[in-house]
Amino acid sequence: MVASTNLLAEEQLKQDTFSQEQLTVERIYADPSLEGPAPRSVQLSPDGERATFLKGKEDEQERLDLWEYNLKDKTSRLLVDSADLLPGEENLSDEEKARRERMRLFAKGIISYYWGDDGQTLLFPLGGDIFVYDLTKKGDKATKRLTETETYETDIKMSPDGSKVSFIRDQNIFMIDIASGKETQLTFDGKDTIKNGMAEFVAQEEMGRLTGYWWSPDSKKVAYLQVDESPVKIEKRYEINAEDFTVFEQRYPSTGTNNVLIKLAVLDLESNKTTWMDTGKETDIYIPRVKWLPNSEQVSYQWQSRDQQTLKLNFADIKTGKSQTVLTETSDTWINLTKDLRFLKQQDAFLWTSERDGFRHIYLYDLTGKLISQLTQGEWVVDQIYGVDEEVGKVFFSANKQSPIEQHLYAVKLNEKDKPVKLTQEAGVHAVSFSKNMKLFVDYFSSTSQPPQVSLKKSNGEFVTWLEQNELNEQHPYYAYYKNASKAEFGQIEAADGQMMQYRLYKPVPFDANKKYPVVVDVYGGPHAQRVRNTWGARNTYWHHMMASKGYVVFSLDNRGSWNRGKKFEDPIYRKLGDIEIKDQLTGVEFLKSLSFVDENKIGMFGWSYGGYMTIMAMFKHPEVFKAGVSVAPVTDWYLYDTHYTERYLDHPKDNKEGYEASNVFPYLEGLQGDLMVIHGMADDNVLFTNSTKLYKALQDANKSFDQMNYPGSKHSIWGQKTRTHVFNVITNYFEENLK
């Protein structure tokens, strides 16, 4: 009788816990943000006296304003209210819409800003115009509008000396003198297919380069790329909206077709002379990176072969245009790009990162390309170099040395052999931003148990102050949900070749070890992405918590081919996609089946983009395993995707026809037996909507039942508060109907 009473009490406790406030998709995408008040884009002023940041409004989390935190008196104040300068909605140009989509940037208001070297002025774009904020002035006088035009100004920059502002307008580079307000056009031949200072599509989408021009350190010259899009074939892309449609003639370089022609020039602002750099006779190349040397007399550029197996670091003399190669990297598969080139000022040397030993590490070279030393080594990955303090001889960088699922800040000595020192202690993911003198850094930290919090620390890791502690206490908007939420469990599974794969698992809440639960495998699985990390993960975290509260096991596995584990872990996907990745996910499923609480007959998969492709391949190839799947914005035919991404992993179509055919989903569609939902934005300019319409027709011709949900006017990210709410309600309901 006592035992029965205890069982009843335990069951009642479970019911009481479960009956408390439940998370919904509507709440996940509503205001105020469940993430809490964590600021974005935190920067330290050049004089080190304040930190500035962007912050959403209480009632509109995606409309950002500009704030400052005074480090002396430890107070925050609003500098610029975006709604005061631009009430209502922004009318973005098509070019700006595309740039923001490439950046996966969906906020509005003030989305970026730049410090002047004087530590008193801030530059920011808003509504297609340019503004300057002067900290020495008050009220309306503090904000000055530099442009007021119908044409949208994009890619705004401030010259290193803080005297000028540059931007792109109508495919040309312009400049404004801040003191006088005088505007000067710097290039004139940008029109039709010629674009000056602008990044081409694959540079933005696949190389992480969102600009096409660079100020020299002495502020007297501008290096810029000129792209000619005329060789690129025109794709007629339909943007289908709710009430109409538009036919866009988009120059889209699908795999195996022509890329842009690209040239590098330097404009001397004093003489108004343009000198073209000699980048070699081969024109079918990429220039993924451009960076000035400190002397302002040479400009470096990285030359990448079309097959992406050769990367050269070249230095060009800006007076003669003559180039010399100082460093060459080669690979039998592909070379991953980084932004880690750092020139030193107190010695004729530079830092470079390379995966030549299988893991990305830091190397020190002199300016002739002679290796001085390797600064880091081991079976772990350097994520990026944050900066160098030459006075104390230290290089600061982030890496996953502690754990594959964490990221920490480290320091290593520049000219001495020594082990890296870890400067951040909390287990999780740290992203940092240093002051100009490298003496302070902002630490942006989160883990699966801590929403993003921002602190200021000294360069030795010593805590200075909170910019936003964001404690998960009773006042936090997520507290009511998190206190009863499922907690992430991490572990490792061995792949077929002996390498260890990381997984994350959420158990249902409430959890009964004697029950059998359905599983949702949330997958990405593609290169250059790591899904399993000890980080808050924003809305994905909330959706995982919500699904666990509905009685699902939620599981994610980083298969071979994914990012941040070294080249050996990535390379197995070369020349055949959707093979090794799916096999590794099946290894993950076998692990799930070994758990007593998993219902092996109710396993589903959900993924977006490459994850959408993975979901379809899993459903087609292994119908005996996956009962239901939701695929969002999937690639279905790799012939439809762009050159730089597709050829990197599959080679050129003429050299790997068999690999392309095997990597497409269509040879396997007869295998579909389970319930499949395909979702796509009808204005997607990245993974074209044609990928899904082609699949729809093939499934119909094969007499296969499936479900679809298409979003008028939406691009690849299918963004917007109402739209995202609908998307994730569709996904959630589909599993509720077909997996339980």
C-alpha positions as a printed Julia matrix, in Angstrom:
740×3 Matrix{Float64}:
  0.0    0.0     0.0
  2.88   2.37    0.81
  4.54   1.51   -2.51
  1.31   2.26   -4.36
  1.01   5.6    -2.58
  4.59   6.5    -3.54
  3.94   5.56   -7.16
  0.81   7.7    -7.21
  2.7   10.61   -5.68
  5.5   10.25   -8.24
  3.0   10.15  -11.1
  1.2   13.2    -9.7
  4.53  15.06   -9.51
  5.18  14.24  -13.16
  1.74  15.48  -14.14
  2.14  18.68  -12.07
  5.5   19.36  -13.71
  4.18  18.69  -17.19
  1.05  20.75  -16.63
  3.04  23.92  -16.03
  3.46  26.47  -18.81
  4.27  24.7   -22.08
  6.43  26.15  -24.82
  4.77  26.72  -28.2
  6.03  27.66  -31.63
  4.04  30.9   -31.33
  5.99  31.85  -28.18
  9.33  30.9   -29.72
  8.88  33.54  -32.43
  7.02  36.14  -30.38
  8.33  39.23  -28.56
 10.12  39.68  -26.22
 12.9   37.34  -27.27
 13.26  34.16  -25.2
 17.02  34.63  -25.51
 16.92  37.49  -23.05
 18.51  40.92  -23.42
 21.86  39.8   -24.85
 23.34  42.56  -27.05
 24.6   42.0   -30.58
 27.63  43.26  -32.52
 29.5   44.38  -29.4
 32.57  46.53  -30.11
 35.05  48.32  -27.89
 35.74  51.94  -28.77
 39.26  52.77  -30.05
 40.0   54.65  -26.81
 38.78  51.71  -24.71
 36.37  53.85  -22.67
 33.08  52.34  -23.83
 31.49  49.36  -25.48
 28.84  49.82  -28.14
 26.26  47.3   -29.23
 23.01  46.72  -31.08
 19.92  45.73  -29.17
 16.37  44.84  -30.18
 13.31  46.59  -28.86
 11.21  44.96  -26.14
  8.18  44.77  -28.4
 10.08  44.14  -31.64
 13.19  42.06  -31.07
 14.4   42.24  -34.69
 14.39  46.07  -34.91
 17.84  47.06  -33.66
 19.0   50.3   -32.04
 22.51  51.54  -31.22
 23.54  51.58  -27.54
 26.66  52.26  -25.49
 27.99  50.96  -22.18
 30.3   53.38  -20.35
 33.08  51.35  -18.75
 33.89  54.02  -16.15
 30.49  54.56  -14.58
 29.07  51.18  -15.74
 25.89  52.6   -17.23
 24.1   51.92  -20.5
 22.32  54.46  -22.67
 20.52  54.51  -26.0
 22.49  56.42  -28.63
 20.3   56.08  -31.7
 16.71  54.92  -31.88
 16.31  53.55  -35.4
 12.57  54.31  -35.39
 13.27  58.02  -34.84
 15.34  58.22  -38.01
 13.32  55.75  -40.03
  9.76  55.17  -38.84
  7.95  52.34  -40.58
  9.47  49.69  -42.81
 12.68  49.85  -44.83
 12.36  49.55  -48.6
 15.44  47.48  -49.34
 16.97  47.43  -52.79
 17.23  44.06  -54.54
 21.01  44.18  -54.08
 20.69  44.83  -50.34
 18.08  42.08  -49.96
 20.49  39.67  -51.63
 23.43  40.78  -49.43
 21.4   40.29  -46.27
 20.22  36.88  -47.41
 23.85  35.88  -48.05
 24.72  37.14  -44.54
 21.69  35.34  -43.05
 20.85  38.71  -41.55
 17.14  39.22  -40.94
 17.07  42.08  -38.46
 16.05  45.6   -39.39
 16.84  49.07  -38.14
 20.55  49.6   -37.49
 22.17  46.32  -38.51
 25.83  47.42  -38.57
 28.06  50.28  -37.46
 31.71  51.35  -37.53
 33.96  53.27  -35.14
 36.07  56.21  -36.25
 39.69  56.1   -35.07
 39.12  59.2   -32.93
 36.86  57.21  -30.59
 34.19  59.91  -30.87
 32.32  59.09  -34.09
 30.19  56.17  -35.18
 29.13  55.46  -38.74
 26.02  53.45  -39.59
 23.73  52.79  -42.57
 19.96  52.97  -42.24
 17.26  52.82  -44.88
 19.77  52.98  -47.71
 21.4   56.18  -46.44
 24.48  56.86  -44.3
 24.59  58.53  -40.88
 27.35  59.61  -38.49
 26.87  59.87  -34.73
 29.11  62.28  -32.79
 29.55  61.34  -29.12
 30.7   64.88  -28.26
 27.28  66.31  -29.18
 23.86  65.87  -27.63
 20.3   65.5   -28.83
 19.41  65.86  -32.49
 22.78  67.49  -33.23
 24.61  64.25  -32.46
 23.31  62.48  -35.57
 24.3   63.74  -39.02
 22.89  62.38  -42.29
 25.59  62.06  -44.96
 23.41  60.88  -47.85
 19.77  61.27  -48.8
 19.22  59.6   -52.15
 16.66  57.41  -53.85
 19.42  54.95  -54.74
 20.49  52.52  -52.04
 24.03  52.85  -50.65
 25.54  49.49  -49.66
 28.78  48.12  -48.2
 29.57  51.24  -46.17
 33.11  51.63  -44.8
 35.14  54.27  -42.99
 38.68  55.08  -44.09
 41.35  54.04  -41.56
 42.07  57.69  -40.66
 38.37  58.29  -40.01
 38.06  61.21  -42.44
 36.1   59.59  -45.25
 33.2   57.24  -45.84
 32.99  54.95  -48.85
 30.12  52.93  -50.29
 28.72  51.23  -53.37
 26.04  52.89  -55.48
 24.9   51.82  -58.95
 27.74  49.28  -59.28
 30.46  51.87  -58.58
 32.52  53.03  -55.6
 31.84  56.45  -54.06
 33.46  58.43  -51.26
 32.31  61.24  -48.95
 34.54  63.58  -46.96
 32.92  63.61  -43.5
 34.0   67.14  -42.55
 32.81  68.87  -45.72
 30.16  66.43  -46.88
 31.65  66.48  -50.39
 30.86  63.36  -52.42
 33.3   61.93  -54.99
 32.67  59.12  -57.46
 35.75  56.87  -57.63
 34.87  54.44  -60.44
 32.75  55.12  -63.51
 32.58  52.02  -65.72
 30.32  49.96  -63.47
 27.14  49.25  -65.42
 25.26  46.35  -66.99
 27.45  43.27  -66.38
 30.43  45.23  -64.98
 30.49  45.69  -61.22
 33.18  47.6   -59.32
 33.91  46.89  -55.67
 31.1   44.35  -55.39
 31.34  40.69  -54.4
 29.96  38.25  -56.95
 27.31  35.69  -55.95
 29.65  32.78  -55.11
 32.02  35.08  -53.21
 29.15  36.11  -50.95
 27.43  32.74  -50.63
 30.38  30.33  -50.61
 33.6   32.23  -49.82
 32.37  34.41  -46.98
 33.5   37.54  -48.83
 30.79  40.18  -48.8
 32.81  43.09  -50.13
 34.84  43.88  -53.21
 36.97  46.86  -52.14
 39.54  47.68  -49.44
 41.08  50.91  -48.06
 44.86  51.05  -47.78
 46.23  51.53  -44.24
 47.35  55.09  -45.1
 43.84  55.97  -46.42
 45.32  57.19  -49.71
 44.38  54.28  -51.97
 41.56  51.84  -52.59
 42.02  48.32  -53.94
 38.99  46.88  -55.65
 37.84  43.91  -57.67
 36.04  44.39  -60.94
 33.79  41.53  -61.99
 32.37  40.98  -65.44
 29.27  38.81  -65.23
 28.76  38.51  -69.0
 30.13  34.92  -69.23
 27.71  33.7   -66.54
 24.56  32.12  -67.92
 21.22  33.75  -67.2
 18.75  31.7   -65.19
 15.13  32.79  -65.39
 14.06  32.57  -61.78
 10.46  33.05  -60.75
  9.81  34.86  -57.5
  6.25  33.8   -56.76
  4.53  36.11  -54.3
  1.09  35.96  -52.74
 -0.63  38.07  -55.4
  1.78  38.13  -58.34
  5.09  36.86  -59.6
  8.26  38.38  -60.98
 10.62  36.82  -63.49
 14.24  37.57  -62.55
 17.01  37.05  -65.04
 19.64  36.05  -62.51
 23.2   35.33  -63.53
 23.63  32.08  -61.63
 26.83  30.05  -62.17
 25.56  26.49  -61.83
 28.2   23.78  -61.59
 30.22  23.18  -64.74
 29.27  26.54  -66.29
 31.18  29.81  -66.64
 32.06  31.99  -63.66
 32.59  35.75  -63.71
 35.78  37.26  -65.07
 37.6   39.04  -62.26
 40.33  41.69  -62.14
 42.12  43.47  -59.29
 42.88  47.2   -59.41
 44.33  49.85  -57.12
 43.1   53.46  -57.31
 45.44  56.17  -56.02
 43.18  58.88  -54.6
 45.8   61.64  -54.88
 46.74  61.08  -58.54
 43.39  59.52  -59.53
 45.4   56.82  -61.33
 44.15  53.24  -61.56
 46.71  50.42  -61.83
 45.63  46.9   -62.7
 47.38  44.05  -60.91
 48.76  41.16  -62.96
 46.88  38.1   -61.65
 48.22  35.75  -64.35
 47.15  34.43  -67.73
 44.59  31.98  -66.35
 41.2   33.68  -66.16
 39.06  30.8   -64.85
 40.05  31.48  -61.25
 38.73  32.77  -57.94
 40.09  35.65  -55.85
 38.57  34.88  -52.46
 40.65  37.29  -50.34
 42.37  40.67  -50.72
 44.38  42.36  -47.96
 46.8   45.28  -47.84
 50.3   44.96  -46.46
 51.06  47.47  -43.66
 53.32  49.56  -45.93
 50.4   50.52  -48.23
 52.74  49.83  -51.17
 51.74  46.21  -51.72
 48.41  44.44  -51.76
 48.02  40.71  -51.2
 45.44  38.54  -52.87
 44.68  34.85  -52.65
 44.51  33.08  -56.0
 42.39  29.94  -56.04
 42.23  27.47  -58.91
 38.85  26.48  -60.36
 39.17  22.97  -58.86
 40.05  24.55  -55.46
 43.03  22.22  -55.04
 45.58  25.05  -55.31
 45.66  28.26  -53.27
 48.38  30.86  -53.75
 49.15  33.88  -51.61
 50.39  36.58  -53.97
 51.84  40.02  -53.26
 51.34  42.72  -55.9
 53.35  45.93  -56.25
 50.7   48.63  -56.62
 52.92  50.87  -58.78
 53.81  48.28  -61.41
 51.03  45.73  -60.89
 53.61  42.94  -60.89
 52.77  39.97  -58.65
 54.86  37.35  -56.9
 53.74  34.15  -55.21
 55.04  33.85  -51.65
 53.13  30.76  -50.53
 51.28  27.87  -52.19
 48.89  25.35  -50.64
 47.79  22.19  -52.46
 45.37  19.36  -51.71
 44.19  16.14  -53.36
 40.61  17.04  -52.38
 39.98  20.73  -51.68
 41.4   23.64  -49.68
 39.2   25.34  -47.1
 39.37  29.13  -47.13
 39.93  31.22  -44.0
 40.33  34.89  -43.08
 43.4   34.28  -40.95
 46.1   36.16  -42.86
 47.62  38.65  -40.38
 50.53  40.94  -41.23
 52.79  41.98  -38.35
 53.81  45.61  -37.96
 56.98  45.28  -35.89
 58.62  42.59  -38.02
 58.48  41.65  -41.71
 56.32  38.61  -41.2
 52.78  37.3   -41.38
 50.59  34.69  -39.74
 48.8   32.07  -41.82
 46.64  29.07  -41.01
 46.83  25.79  -42.88
 45.42  22.26  -42.74
 48.54  20.73  -44.27
 49.03  18.36  -41.31
 45.34  17.41  -41.22
 44.21  20.04  -38.7
 44.07  23.82  -39.09
 47.02  25.4   -37.26
 48.93  28.68  -37.14
 52.2   29.26  -39.0
 54.58  32.24  -38.98
 56.28  33.25  -42.25
 58.6   36.03  -43.31
 57.51  38.22  -46.22
 59.45  36.12  -48.74
 57.32  33.09  -47.86
 59.97  31.36  -45.77
 58.51  29.41  -42.84
 59.77  30.7   -39.49
 57.81  28.41  -37.19
 54.6   26.48  -36.6
 52.92  28.05  -33.56
 50.23  25.46  -32.83
 49.92  21.73  -33.45
 47.88  18.73  -32.37
 44.68  16.85  -33.23
 42.42  19.85  -32.74
 41.33  22.78  -34.89
 42.13  26.49  -34.78
 38.88  28.29  -35.54
 40.26  31.77  -36.22
 42.99  34.23  -35.29
 41.56  37.2   -33.37
 44.66  39.34  -33.29
 48.28  39.83  -32.26
 49.72  41.87  -29.41
 53.23  42.44  -30.72
 54.3   44.34  -27.6
 53.97  41.21  -25.47
 54.53  38.79  -28.35
 51.24  36.89  -28.2
 48.78  35.59  -30.77
 45.15  35.27  -29.68
 42.96  32.66  -31.36
 39.93  30.45  -30.82
 40.06  26.66  -31.02
 38.36  23.44  -29.94
 41.45  22.1   -28.13
 39.45  21.52  -24.94
 36.65  19.57  -26.64
 35.24  19.16  -30.17
 31.93  20.62  -28.94
 33.45  23.69  -27.26
 35.26  26.8   -28.44
 37.67  28.75  -26.25
 40.05  31.69  -26.53
 43.76  30.84  -26.37
 47.04  32.73  -26.46
 50.33  31.42  -27.81
 53.73  33.12  -27.89
 54.74  34.61  -31.21
 58.49  34.05  -31.22
 58.95  31.32  -28.63
 58.04  27.63  -28.6
 55.33  27.21  -26.0
 51.96  25.53  -25.46
 48.78  27.57  -25.94
 47.19  28.98  -22.78
 43.39  28.8   -22.43
 41.95  32.18  -21.42
 38.22  31.36  -21.14
 37.05  28.91  -18.51
 33.29  28.35  -18.73
 32.42  25.15  -20.62
 30.68  26.09  -23.85
 31.3   28.31  -26.86
 33.14  31.64  -26.6
 33.32  34.21  -29.41
 35.38  37.32  -28.69
 36.13  40.81  -29.95
 39.34  42.6   -28.94
 40.03  46.26  -28.33
 42.32  48.0   -30.8
 45.31  47.74  -28.44
 44.59  44.05  -27.69
 44.45  44.68  -23.91
 40.72  43.98  -23.46
 38.23  41.66  -25.08
 34.48  41.19  -25.13
 33.52  37.57  -24.4
 30.24  36.47  -25.98
 29.51  33.13  -24.28
 26.74  30.57  -24.22
 26.15  26.88  -23.47
 23.15  24.56  -23.57
 22.4   25.67  -20.0
 23.27  29.38  -20.34
 21.71  31.82  -22.83
 24.16  34.27  -24.42
 25.91  36.48  -21.9
 28.46  39.18  -22.61
 31.37  40.18  -20.39
 34.48  42.32  -20.59
 37.81  40.69  -19.77
 41.49  41.57  -19.77
 43.72  39.9   -22.34
 44.91  37.42  -19.7
 41.31  36.25  -19.21
 40.69  38.18  -15.99
 37.06  39.25  -15.56
 36.4   43.01  -15.6
 32.64  43.52  -15.74
 29.39  42.25  -17.14
 27.94  43.94  -20.2
 24.96  41.59  -19.96
 24.9   38.73  -17.45
 21.59  37.38  -18.77
 21.02  35.12  -15.78
 18.47  32.37  -16.29
 16.5   33.34  -13.18
 12.83  33.99  -12.46
 12.96  37.33  -14.29
 14.3   35.76  -17.5
 11.69  35.31  -20.28
 12.72  31.66  -20.75
 12.87  30.67  -17.08
  9.29  29.38  -16.9
 10.01  26.99  -19.76
 13.63  26.08  -19.07
 13.22  24.95  -15.47
 11.22  21.94  -16.68
 12.93  21.54  -20.06
 14.93  18.53  -21.17
 18.67  19.0   -20.68
 21.14  18.23  -23.46
 23.18  15.03  -23.2
 26.38  14.75  -25.25
 28.34  11.69  -26.28
 30.42   9.99  -28.97
 29.74   7.25  -31.5
 32.44   5.47  -33.5
 32.25   5.74  -37.3
 33.14   2.85  -39.61
 36.72   4.11  -40.01
 37.26   4.46  -36.26
 36.83   8.23  -36.05
 34.59   9.47  -33.26
 31.39  11.36  -34.08
 29.73  13.74  -31.62
 26.03  13.56  -30.78
 23.51  15.52  -28.72
 20.33  14.01  -27.29
 17.28  15.42  -25.55
 15.05  12.99  -23.67
 11.29  13.52  -23.43
  9.89  15.46  -20.48
  8.42  13.98  -18.36
 10.58  10.89  -18.93
  9.62   7.32  -18.12
 12.42   4.8   -18.72
  9.84   2.06  -19.16
  8.14   3.75  -22.1
  9.05   3.76  -25.8
  9.34   7.16  -27.45
  9.44   8.36  -31.08
 12.62  10.06  -32.31
 13.2   13.17  -34.41
 16.7   13.25  -35.92
 17.52  16.93  -36.55
 20.21  16.79  -39.22
 22.4   19.07  -41.29
 25.21  16.7   -42.17
 26.9   18.84  -44.8
 30.35  20.41  -44.97
 31.28  23.69  -43.29
 28.72  23.24  -40.52
 28.82  21.8   -37.01
 25.43  21.05  -35.5
 26.54  19.44  -32.22
 28.05  22.07  -29.91
 27.66  23.05  -26.3
 26.0   26.34  -27.16
 22.58  27.89  -26.65
 21.69  27.63  -30.33
 18.82  30.14  -30.2
 15.54  28.99  -31.71
 16.74  25.47  -32.52
 17.27  24.98  -28.79
 13.72  26.13  -28.05
 12.2   23.86  -30.69
 14.18  20.89  -29.37
 12.93  21.63  -25.86
  9.38  21.93  -27.17
  9.53  18.63  -29.07
 10.95  16.88  -26.0
  8.02  18.24  -23.99
  5.7   16.66  -26.56
  7.22  13.25  -25.94
  9.99  12.99  -28.54
 13.62  12.01  -28.27
 15.49  14.71  -30.24
 18.84  13.59  -31.63
 21.59  15.26  -33.68
 24.82  13.71  -34.95
 27.74  15.36  -36.74
 28.65  12.78  -39.37
 31.91  12.63  -41.29
 32.1   15.48  -43.77
 31.01  18.05  -41.21
 33.08  20.97  -39.95
 35.62  21.63  -37.21
 37.06  18.12  -36.84
 40.0   18.24  -39.23
 40.5   17.39  -42.88
 40.53  13.61  -42.42
 37.05  13.86  -40.92
 35.8   16.0   -43.84
 37.42  14.31  -46.83
 35.37  11.06  -47.07
 32.56  12.94  -48.88
 34.83  13.98  -51.77
 33.31  13.22  -55.21
 30.2   11.51  -53.79
 27.68  13.26  -51.56
 24.81  11.68  -49.65
 26.68   8.41  -49.14
 29.09   8.43  -46.18
 26.91  11.03  -44.45
 23.82   8.8   -44.61
 25.8    5.74  -43.5
 27.01   7.67  -40.46
 23.47   8.78  -39.63
 22.44   5.11  -39.78
 25.22   4.38  -37.28
 23.57   6.99  -35.11
 20.21   5.28  -35.54
 21.73   1.96  -34.46
 22.88   3.7   -31.29
 19.36   5.03  -30.76
 17.92   1.54  -31.2
 20.2    0.31  -28.43
 18.44   2.65  -25.99
 15.61   0.89  -24.19
 13.31   3.93  -24.35
 13.49   4.42  -28.15
 10.69   3.14  -30.39
 12.7    1.92  -33.38
  9.58   1.86  -35.55
  8.98   5.58  -35.07
 12.1    7.38  -36.24
 11.79  10.57  -38.27
 14.22  13.09  -39.73
 14.13  16.85  -40.22
 16.65  19.04  -42.02
 17.07  22.37  -43.82
 19.15  23.05  -46.95
 21.83  20.31  -46.95
 19.86  18.81  -44.08
 16.81  18.8   -46.35
 18.85  16.93  -48.96
 19.97  14.47  -46.26
 16.37  13.92  -45.17
 15.25  13.03  -48.7
 18.23  10.72  -49.26
 17.55   8.96  -45.96
 13.86   8.53  -46.75
 14.59   7.26  -50.27
 17.55   5.0   -49.48
 16.38   3.57  -46.16
 12.58   3.41  -46.01
 12.84   0.58  -43.49
 14.45   2.97  -41.0
 12.73   6.35  -41.36
  8.97   6.53  -40.95
  8.55  10.26  -41.58
 10.66  13.16  -42.78
 10.43  16.91  -43.27
 12.8   18.4   -45.85
 13.14  22.19  -46.07
 14.77  24.0   -49.03
 16.59  20.88  -50.25
 19.09  20.45  -53.03
 17.79  17.55  -55.11
 19.93  17.88  -58.25
 23.54  18.99  -57.8
 23.67  20.12  -61.44
 21.42  22.99  -60.32
 23.73  24.28  -57.57
 26.58  26.78  -57.87
 30.13  26.26  -59.1
 32.23  27.06  -56.06
 30.35  24.89  -53.58
 29.45  21.95  -55.81
 32.77  21.57  -57.63
 34.65  21.82  -54.33
 33.1   18.56  -53.18
 32.01  16.81  -56.4
 34.66  18.05  -58.87
 33.71  19.38  -62.3
 30.74  17.54  -63.85
 32.76  16.55  -66.93
 35.27  14.78  -64.67
 32.81  13.09  -62.3
 29.52  12.37  -64.07
 29.08   9.13  -62.1
 29.56  10.97  -58.81
 26.96  13.6   -59.7
 24.39  11.0   -60.72
 24.97   9.01  -57.51
 24.74  12.18  -55.4
 21.39  13.31  -56.8
 18.21  12.09  -55.12
 16.35  10.9   -58.23
 17.95   7.44  -58.68
 16.57   6.44  -55.29
 13.03   7.88  -55.27
 11.35   4.5   -55.89
 12.39   3.62  -52.36
 10.07   6.16  -50.74
  7.57   4.47  -48.43
  7.23   6.77  -45.43
  5.56  10.14  -45.03
  7.57  12.94  -46.66
  6.9   16.67  -46.42
  8.9   19.04  -48.66
  8.96  22.77  -47.82
 10.48  25.49  -50.01
 10.54  29.27  -50.39
  9.13  30.25  -53.78
 11.67  33.08  -54.22
 14.76  31.1   -53.16
 17.79  32.5   -55.02
 20.29  30.12  -53.41
 18.83  26.62  -53.59
 16.51  27.39  -56.47
 12.84  26.41  -56.13
 13.42  24.31  -59.27
 15.06  21.72  -57.01
 11.71  21.03  -55.38
  9.47  21.4   -58.43
 11.67  18.91  -60.26
 11.29  16.52  -57.32
  7.52  17.04  -57.19
  7.18  16.06  -60.84
  9.43  13.0   -60.48
  7.49  11.76  -57.44
  4.19  12.32  -59.24
  5.43  10.41  -62.29
  6.47   7.56  -59.98
  3.0    7.63  -58.36
  4.52   8.4   -54.96
  2.46  10.22  -52.35
  4.08  13.13  -50.55
  3.19  16.45  -48.95
  4.41  19.93  -49.77
  4.24  23.44  -48.31
  5.58  26.3   -50.41
  5.99  29.89  -49.2
  5.23  32.77  -51.61
  7.9   35.48  -51.62
 10.23  33.59  -49.26
 13.9   33.02  -49.95
 16.18  30.24  -48.68
 15.79  31.08  -45.01
 11.99  31.44  -45.2
 12.22  34.26  -42.66
  9.65  36.51  -41.01
  7.9   36.18  -37.65
  4.57  34.97  -39.03
  6.17  32.84  -41.72
  8.62  31.08  -39.39
  5.82  30.44  -36.91
  3.83  28.76  -39.67
  6.84  26.75  -40.93
  7.62  25.25  -37.55
  3.97  24.58  -36.78
  3.8   22.66  -40.06
  6.93  20.69  -39.16
  5.74  19.98  -35.62
  2.24  18.95  -36.68
  3.61  16.68  -39.4
  5.55  14.65  -36.87
  2.59  14.68  -34.48
  0.38  13.22  -37.2
  2.83  10.74  -38.73
  5.32   9.69  -36.05
  3.21   9.05  -32.98
